[in-house]
């Protein structure tokens, strides 16, 4: 579990809670992982869409990460399970890496237990889909508005 709460949009929180209810009958092997996601959502800071900052990883975000152990860079899109496609680098929120990325921001370091062991990643860039232009937009700003940042600490 993370030291500080994650930041999620109202829409993502609503959809993820519904997904967890639907998956409550999952296999025993998946229960621990689903429990981690549920715990993160319970302590999350939930914001309206207009309050969300562009460098926070949300559902449908394109994320550029660097593995701190070997320097390898990877790109992923965080998606719902029915959209997952490993070959297309679309990672399900229910995969350990997907849960690990949700709510982190550019510049953050992610440490999470994956099936292959503990991994430590740095979030290098986050891109969000612009609903108005249907294009991906990236940001490099590292600061949330003060009122929101205060709630995140």
GIJORA-V447947 format. One line per field, one symbol per residue. psi: psi as a letter, one per 40 degrees, with the letter a starting at -180 (. if undefined). burial: # if it has 24 or more other C-alpha atoms within 12 Angstrom, else .. A space follows every 50 residues. Layout:
psi=???
burial=???
//
This chain:
psi=iidiiihiidddddddddddddeeeiiddeddddddddddddeihhiide ehieehhiieihhhihhedeehiihihhiideehgddefhhideiddddd dheiiheihhhihideahihihhdihhihhddefihhiiehehiiddddd de.
burial=.#..#####..##..##.##............######.##..####... .###############........#######........########### ############......###########........##....#...... .#.
//
